[in-house]
Amino acid sequence: MNIFATDLMFYCPLRNVSTSMQQYNGNTHNPTYIYRFKHVLSFDCWGENYTFCVGSCCHGSDLPFVFNVYDDGVSVDYDPTAAEESLTRDMGNAWTNFITGGDPNYGRPIPIKYPLYDHNEDTIVILDQPGMYIDSHVRDEYCDMWDSLGYIW
């Protein structure tokens, strides 16, 4: 069910909007970089209302990594693995690079180069730990189906 909802509400509409924007404006008008967070958390950040996300990768699973919530000592008590701490650092660096310079690849060090999104290639970064990699045409079969049906629900 999580994969179904992620495709319908998040991943496939993002692919559709990015493709439409590039077809209308061209590939370089608004440089776009896309990642798909695929790491299953070693800790439960969901609580009792979202038990279906424990052991799965749900929308928002990347937020503890983006905002590095482990070290604040106040709001949460997560115990990330060493690989998750590395993923946190790498994601933080990519986000900082993008926010400060418009490109996740330049500035702070990152382990993998984010490709400029091109709707023809549909190439994105897959964030997992251990291992980040580049993939193309992720979930095409499903997204093509949603594109044909539309996204009004």
C-alpha positions in Angstrom: 0.0 0.0 0.0 2.9 2.4 0.8 4.3 2.0 -2.7 0.9 2.5 -4.3 0.3 5.8 -2.3 3.8 7.0 -3.0 3.5 6.5 -6.7 0.0 8.2 -6.8 0.6 11.1 -4.6 4.3 11.9 -4.8 6.7 10.3 -7.2 4.7 10.0 -10.4 3.2 13.6 -10.1 6.7 14.9 -9.6 7.9 13.1 -12.7 4.8 14.4 -14.6 5.3 18.0 -13.5 9.1 18.0 -14.1 8.5 16.5 -17.6 5.8 19.0 -18.4 7.9 21.9 -17.2 10.9 20.9 -19.3 8.8 20.3 -22.4 7.3 23.8 -22.0 10.5 25.7 -20.9 13.3 23.5 -22.1 15.7 21.4 -20.0 18.0 24.3 -18.8 15.4 27.0 -18.0 14.9 25.7 -14.5 17.6 23.3 -13.6 16.0 20.3 -11.8 17.6 17.6 -9.7 15.5 14.7 -8.4 16.3 12.1 -5.8 14.3 9.2 -4.5 14.9 8.3 -0.8 14.9 4.6 -0.5 16.5 4.0 2.9 14.4 2.1 5.5 15.1 3.7 8.9 16.7 1.7 11.6 14.7 3.7 14.2 11.0 4.4 14.6 10.3 8.1 14.0 6.7 7.5 13.2 4.9 6.8 16.5 1.8 4.9 17.1 -0.4 6.5 14.5 1.9 5.5 11.6 2.9 1.9 12.4 2.5 1.0 8.7 5.7 3.1 8.0 7.9 1.2 10.5 10.1 -1.1 8.4 9.0 0.8 5.2 10.2 3.9 3.4 7.3 6.4 3.6 6.9 9.9 2.4 8.9 12.0 4.8 11.3 9.3 5.8 14.1 11.6 4.5 13.3 14.4 6.9 15.3 13.3 9.9 18.3 13.1 7.5 17.7 16.4 5.8 17.3 18.3 9.1 19.9 16.2 11.1 17.6 15.9 14.1 19.9 13.5 16.0 22.1 16.0 17.7 19.6 18.5 19.1 19.2 16.6 22.4 15.8 18.0 22.9 13.0 16.9 20.6 13.9 13.3 19.6 15.8 10.3 20.8 16.8 8.5 17.6 19.9 6.3 17.5 21.1 6.3 13.8 23.6 3.8 12.6 27.0 4.9 11.3 25.7 4.6 7.8 22.7 6.7 8.6 24.9 9.4 10.1 26.9 9.3 6.8 23.7 9.6 4.8 22.6 12.6 7.0 25.9 14.4 6.3 25.8 13.7 2.5 22.1 14.8 2.2 22.8 17.9 4.3 25.7 18.8 2.1 23.7 18.3 -1.1 20.8 20.4 0.2 23.2 23.1 1.5 24.9 23.2 -1.9 21.6 23.5 -3.7 20.2 26.2 -1.4 23.4 28.3 -1.6 24.3 27.8 -5.2 21.4 26.2 -7.1 23.3 23.0 -7.7 23.7 20.1 -5.2 27.0 19.1 -6.8 29.2 22.2 -5.9 30.4 23.4 -2.6 30.4 20.9 0.2 31.6 17.3 -0.7 29.0 14.7 -1.8 29.7 11.1 -2.7 27.7 11.0 -6.0 27.0 13.6 -8.7 23.4 14.5 -9.0 22.5 14.5 -12.7 20.6 17.4 -14.2 17.1 16.0 -14.7 16.2 15.4 -18.3 12.7 14.1 -18.9 13.9 12.0 -21.9 16.5 10.1 -19.7 14.5 10.3 -16.5 17.7 9.9 -14.5 17.6 10.5 -10.7 19.7 9.8 -7.6 18.6 6.9 -5.4 19.5 7.7 -1.8 20.0 4.6 0.3 22.6 3.5 2.8 24.8 1.8 2.3 25.0 2.8 -1.3 23.7 5.7 -3.4 23.4 5.3 -7.1 22.0 6.7 -10.3 19.0 5.1 -11.9 16.8 5.9 -14.9 13.2 5.3 -15.7 12.3 4.4 -12.2 8.7 3.1 -11.9 7.9 4.0 -15.5 5.3 1.4 -15.9 3.3 2.7 -12.9 3.9 6.4 -13.6 2.8 6.0 -17.2 -0.4 4.4 -16.0 -1.1 7.3 -13.5 -0.2 9.9 -16.2 -2.8 8.3 -18.5 -5.5 8.4 -15.8 -4.6 11.9 -14.4 -4.1 12.9 -10.8 -7.4 14.3 -9.6 -8.8 12.3 -6.7 
